[in-house]
Amino acid sequence: MNIHNASIKVSAVSPLQYPTDNLPEIAFAGRSNVGKSSFINKMLNRKGLARTSSTPGKTAQINFYNIDDCIYFVDLPGYGYAAVSKQEKKKWGLMMEEYLNTRPNLRHTFLLVDSRHKPSAEDVQMAEWIRYNFGNLIVIATKLDKLKNSQIEGNIEVVRKTLKLTKNDVLIPFSAEKGTGRDEAWEVIERII
């Protein structure tokens, strides 16, 4: 995909702030620190568009990235081990649920998991929600470059088994460092929109 213009349109905490231009949206869900911002930056060939951090839980809003006035990438707050209060986590959860359950522009939600670890119970829960709502799963296994070559196949198989992937599902091993999986992810996005 040839991207000419990519910018953050809005960081929303309620539906009143969502974009109103009816472009299709692809959302990205995953644990805090799974690499959603790095994934978005690599997909858009922009270094600092989506803010990355070594501190989990930096994304506290729903960030809408406008790509060439054709599509939005939607970065959802991470779930899991972010060092924030229970009240804040609950607020994020409700904000995500509202977006995921009510947004007519949402074409699909991609699940990002860390290829170095077995998917968590929360990942499995999110996978079940995505499958229920969209019929199939699209999984991006991030941080591939942090694995030794000898570990990749085994780790990817753990992801496949834990999330109970079927032939209808898509699993893309991805490295934001090397760009591995970028073209495959764009192919899937283009098919969806």
MARBA-810763 format. One record per residue (C-alpha): residue in one letter; x, y, z. Coordinates in pm, whole numbers, always signed. Layout:
residues N
<r residuo="A" c1="X" c2="Y" c3="Z"/>
...
//
This chain:
residues 193
<r residuo="M" c1="+0" c2="+0" c3="+0"/>
<r residuo="N" c1="+131" c2="+342" c3="-95"/>
<r residuo="I" c1="+67" c2="+580" c3="+192"/>
<r residuo="H" c1="+89" c2="+950" c3="+125"/>
<r residuo="N" c1="-75" c2="+1095" c3="+433"/>
<r residuo="A" c1="-111" c2="+947" c3="+780"/>
<r residuo="S" c1="-201" c2="+1151" c3="+1085"/>
<r residuo="I" c1="-371" c2="+1118" c3="+1418"/>
<r residuo="K" c1="-726" c2="+1248" c3="+1380"/>
<r residuo="V" c1="-844" c2="+1227" c3="+1740"/>
<r residuo="S" c1="-778" c2="+1063" c3="+2077"/>
<r residuo="A" c1="-1128" c2="+982" c3="+2199"/>
<r residuo="V" c1="-1269" c2="+880" c3="+2535"/>
<r residuo="S" c1="-1635" c2="+880" c3="+2428"/>
<r residuo="P" c1="-1840" c2="+821" c3="+2109"/>
<r residuo="L" c1="-1908" c2="+1196" c3="+2087"/>
<r residuo="Q" c1="-1542" c2="+1238" c3="+1992"/>
<r residuo="Y" c1="-1524" c2="+964" c3="+1726"/>
<r residuo="P" c1="-1465" c2="+1077" c3="+1367"/>
<r residuo="T" c1="-1786" c2="+1142" c3="+1174"/>
<r residuo="D" c1="-1661" c2="+1097" c3="+816"/>
<r residuo="N" c1="-1775" c2="+730" c3="+789"/>
<r residuo="L" c1="-1442" c2="+585" c3="+672"/>
<r residuo="P" c1="-1390" c2="+213" c3="+736"/>
<r residuo="E" c1="-1198" c2="+133" c3="+1055"/>
<r residuo="I" c1="-961" c2="-147" c3="+1153"/>
<r residuo="A" c1="-906" c2="-172" c3="+1529"/>
<r residuo="F" c1="-603" c2="-318" c3="+1706"/>
<r residuo="A" c1="-645" c2="-488" c3="+2042"/>
<r residuo="G" c1="-386" c2="-649" c3="+2268"/>
<r residuo="R" c1="-213" c2="-648" c3="+2602"/>
<r residuo="S" c1="-34" c2="-340" c3="+2728"/>
<r residuo="N" c1="+316" c2="-337" c3="+2580"/>
<r residuo="V" c1="+238" c2="-592" c3="+2305"/>
<r residuo="G" c1="+364" c2="-346" c3="+2045"/>
<r residuo="K" c1="+46" c2="-195" c3="+1895"/>
<r residuo="S" c1="+208" c2="+147" c3="+1847"/>
<r residuo="S" c1="+521" c2="-7" c3="+1691"/>
<r residuo="F" c1="+297" c2="-214" c3="+1462"/>
<r residuo="I" c1="+103" c2="+95" c3="+1350"/>
<r residuo="N" c1="+422" c2="+297" c3="+1294"/>
<r residuo="K" c1="+576" c2="+17" c3="+1083"/>
<r residuo="M" c1="+255" c2="-34" c3="+883"/>
<r residuo="L" c1="+244" c2="+340" c3="+804"/>
<r residuo="N" c1="+621" c2="+380" c3="+761"/>
<r residuo="R" c1="+619" c2="+657" c3="+1022"/>
<r residuo="K" c1="+862" c2="+650" c3="+1312"/>
<r residuo="G" c1="+685" c2="+843" c3="+1586"/>
<r residuo="L" c1="+323" c2="+879" c3="+1474"/>
<r residuo="A" c1="+187" c2="+633" c3="+1731"/>
<r residuo="R" c1="+366" c2="+699" c3="+2059"/>
<r residuo="T" c1="+563" c2="+400" c3="+2184"/>
<r residuo="S" c1="+672" c2="+352" c3="+2541"/>
<r residuo="S" c1="+852" c2="+95" c3="+2752"/>
<r residuo="T" c1="+593" c2="+168" c3="+3024"/>
<r residuo="P" c1="+279" c2="-43" c3="+2979"/>
<r residuo="G" c1="-55" c2="+137" c3="+2967"/>
<r residuo="K" c1="+45" c2="+457" c3="+2789"/>
<r residuo="T" c1="-254" c2="+442" c3="+2551"/>
<r residuo="A" c1="-540" c2="+563" c3="+2769"/>
<r residuo="Q" c1="-772" c2="+675" c3="+2489"/>
<r residuo="I" c1="-892" c2="+533" c3="+2161"/>
<r residuo="N" c1="-657" c2="+679" c3="+1898"/>
<r residuo="F" c1="-788" c2="+719" c3="+1543"/>
<r residuo="Y" c1="-520" c2="+740" c3="+1270"/>
<r residuo="N" c1="-641" c2="+871" c3="+934"/>
<r residuo="I" c1="-467" c2="+709" c3="+636"/>
<r residuo="D" c1="-506" c2="+897" c3="+306"/>
<r residuo="D" c1="-870" c2="+977" c3="+393"/>
<r residuo="C" c1="-945" c2="+612" c3="+302"/>
<r residuo="I" c1="-934" c2="+424" c3="+631"/>
<r residuo="Y" c1="-874" c2="+464" c3="+1004"/>
<r residuo="F" c1="-640" c2="+253" c3="+1211"/>
<r residuo="V" c1="-784" c2="+250" c3="+1563"/>
<r residuo="D" c1="-543" c2="+189" c3="+1850"/>
<r residuo="L" c1="-733" c2="+62" c3="+2154"/>
<r residuo="P" c1="-603" c2="+88" c3="+2513"/>
<r residuo="G" c1="-402" c2="-218" c3="+2612"/>
<r residuo="Y" c1="-533" c2="-465" c3="+2865"/>
<r residuo="G" c1="-338" c2="-667" c3="+3119"/>
<r residuo="Y" c1="-60" c2="-559" c3="+3346"/>
<r residuo="A" c1="-62" c2="-181" c3="+3308"/>
<r residuo="A" c1="+30" c2="-20" c3="+3640"/>
<r residuo="V" c1="-291" c2="+177" c3="+3676"/>
<r residuo="S" c1="-571" c2="+165" c3="+3930"/>
<r residuo="K" c1="-858" c2="-85" c3="+3907"/>
<r residuo="Q" c1="-1090" c2="+209" c3="+3850"/>
<r residuo="E" c1="-882" c2="+327" c3="+3553"/>
<r residuo="K" c1="-871" c2="-26" c3="+3407"/>
<r residuo="K" c1="-1248" c2="-52" c3="+3442"/>
<r residuo="K" c1="-1289" c2="+284" c3="+3265"/>
<r residuo="W" c1="-1067" c2="+165" c3="+2977"/>
<r residuo="G" c1="-1262" c2="-161" c3="+2958"/>
<r residuo="L" c1="-1595" c2="+20" c3="+2931"/>
<r residuo="M" c1="-1454" c2="+263" c3="+2674"/>
<r residuo="M" c1="-1327" c2="-27" c3="+2460"/>
<r residuo="E" c1="-1650" c2="-225" c3="+2495"/>
<r residuo="E" c1="-1856" c2="+73" c3="+2389"/>
<r residuo="Y" c1="-1641" c2="+126" c3="+2080"/>
<r residuo="L" c1="-1622" c2="-242" c3="+1985"/>
<r residuo="N" c1="-1992" c2="-311" c3="+2036"/>
<r residuo="T" c1="-2146" c2="+0" c3="+1883"/>
<r residuo="R" c1="-1920" c2="+129" c3="+1604"/>
<r residuo="P" c1="-2080" c2="+68" c3="+1262"/>
<r residuo="N" c1="-1759" c2="+173" c3="+1076"/>
<r residuo="L" c1="-1557" c2="-107" c3="+1240"/>
<r residuo="R" c1="-1468" c2="-362" c3="+969"/>
<r residuo="H" c1="-1250" c2="-592" c3="+1181"/>
<r residuo="T" c1="-1048" c2="-606" c3="+1501"/>
<r residuo="F" c1="-697" c2="-748" c3="+1482"/>
<r residuo="L" c1="-559" c2="-920" c3="+1790"/>
<r residuo="L" c1="-193" c2="-850" c3="+1863"/>
<r residuo="V" c1="-7" c2="-1103" c3="+2078"/>
<r residuo="D" c1="+358" c2="-1120" c3="+2179"/>
<r residuo="S" c1="+520" c2="-1408" c3="+1989"/>
<r residuo="R" c1="+760" c2="-1468" c3="+2280"/>
<r residuo="H" c1="+483" c2="-1571" c3="+2522"/>
<r residuo="K" c1="+182" c2="-1799" c3="+2534"/>
<r residuo="P" c1="-133" c2="-1587" c3="+2483"/>
<r residuo="S" c1="-292" c2="-1487" c3="+2815"/>
<r residuo="A" c1="-644" c2="-1567" c3="+2936"/>
<r residuo="E" c1="-736" c2="-1209" c3="+2835"/>
<r residuo="D" c1="-597" c2="-1271" c3="+2485"/>
<r residuo="V" c1="-810" c2="-1586" c3="+2459"/>
<r residuo="Q" c1="-1117" c2="-1392" c3="+2577"/>
<r residuo="M" c1="-1053" c2="-1116" c3="+2320"/>
<r residuo="A" c1="-1000" c2="-1381" c3="+2049"/>
<r residuo="E" c1="-1338" c2="-1537" c3="+2133"/>
<r residuo="W" c1="-1507" c2="-1195" c3="+2115"/>
<r residuo="I" c1="-1347" c2="-1119" c3="+1777"/>
<r residuo="R" c1="-1442" c2="-1459" c3="+1635"/>
<r residuo="Y" c1="-1800" c2="-1422" c3="+1761"/>
<r residuo="N" c1="-1837" c2="-1074" c3="+1606"/>
<r residuo="F" c1="-1643" c2="-1114" c3="+1281"/>
<r residuo="G" c1="-1650" c2="-1487" c3="+1211"/>
<r residuo="N" c1="-1273" c2="-1522" c3="+1196"/>
<r residuo="L" c1="-960" c2="-1413" c3="+1378"/>
<r residuo="I" c1="-674" c2="-1206" c3="+1245"/>
<r residuo="V" c1="-376" c2="-1239" c3="+1477"/>
<r residuo="I" c1="-53" c2="-1042" c3="+1456"/>
<r residuo="A" c1="+226" c2="-1215" c3="+1648"/>
<r residuo="T" c1="+458" c2="-924" c3="+1733"/>
<r residuo="K" c1="+823" c2="-897" c3="+1841"/>
<r residuo="L" c1="+933" c2="-1177" c3="+1609"/>
<r residuo="D" c1="+1283" c2="-1026" c3="+1590"/>
<r residuo="K" c1="+1328" c2="-1091" c3="+1963"/>
<r residuo="L" c1="+1310" c2="-1470" c3="+1905"/>
<r residuo="K" c1="+1596" c2="-1692" c3="+1789"/>
<r residuo="N" c1="+1526" c2="-1850" c3="+1451"/>
<r residuo="S" c1="+1507" c2="-2190" c3="+1623"/>
<r residuo="Q" c1="+1225" c2="-2062" c3="+1850"/>
<r residuo="I" c1="+997" c2="-1907" c3="+1589"/>
<r residuo="E" c1="+814" c2="-2216" c3="+1463"/>
<r residuo="G" c1="+747" c2="-2353" c3="+1814"/>
<r residuo="N" c1="+631" c2="-2018" c3="+1951"/>
<r residuo="I" c1="+398" c2="-1956" c3="+1657"/>
<r residuo="E" c1="+252" c2="-2304" c3="+1709"/>
<r residuo="V" c1="+182" c2="-2219" c3="+2076"/>
<r residuo="V" c1="-8" c2="-1907" c3="+1963"/>
<r residuo="R" c1="-200" c2="-2110" c3="+1705"/>
<r residuo="K" c1="-300" c2="-2380" c3="+1958"/>
<r residuo="T" c1="-378" c2="-2147" c3="+2251"/>
<r residuo="L" c1="-609" c2="-1931" c3="+2037"/>
<r residuo="K" c1="-756" c2="-2242" c3="+1866"/>
<r residuo="L" c1="-691" c2="-2103" c3="+1520"/>
<r residuo="T" c1="-875" c2="-2263" c3="+1228"/>
<r residuo="K" c1="-817" c2="-2257" c3="+853"/>
<r residuo="N" c1="-1045" c2="-1949" c3="+835"/>
<r residuo="D" c1="-821" c2="-1753" c3="+1070"/>
<r residuo="V" c1="-511" c2="-1554" c3="+976"/>
<r residuo="L" c1="-187" c2="-1554" c3="+1176"/>
<r residuo="I" c1="+87" c2="-1313" c3="+1070"/>
<r residuo="P" c1="+428" c2="-1329" c3="+1242"/>
<r residuo="F" c1="+541" c2="-965" c3="+1260"/>
<r residuo="S" c1="+857" c2="-769" c3="+1332"/>
<r residuo="A" c1="+838" c2="-390" c3="+1363"/>
<r residuo="E" c1="+1219" c2="-389" c3="+1352"/>
<r residuo="K" c1="+1260" c2="-580" c3="+1025"/>
<r residuo="G" c1="+922" c2="-524" c3="+862"/>
<r residuo="T" c1="+845" c2="-898" c3="+853"/>
<r residuo="G" c1="+473" c2="-948" c3="+798"/>
<r residuo="R" c1="+400" c2="-590" c3="+688"/>
<r residuo="D" c1="+303" c2="-678" c3="+329"/>
<r residuo="E" c1="+88" c2="-971" c3="+447"/>
<r residuo="A" c1="-93" c2="-748" c3="+697"/>
<r residuo="W" c1="-164" c2="-487" c3="+427"/>
<r residuo="E" c1="-300" c2="-760" c3="+195"/>
<r residuo="V" c1="-545" c2="-866" c3="+466"/>
<r residuo="I" c1="-649" c2="-505" c3="+535"/>
<r residuo="E" c1="-704" c2="-433" c3="+164"/>
<r residuo="R" c1="-924" c2="-743" c3="+132"/>
<r residuo="I" c1="-1135" c2="-628" c3="+428"/>
<r residuo="I" c1="-1192" c2="-272" c3="+309"/>
//
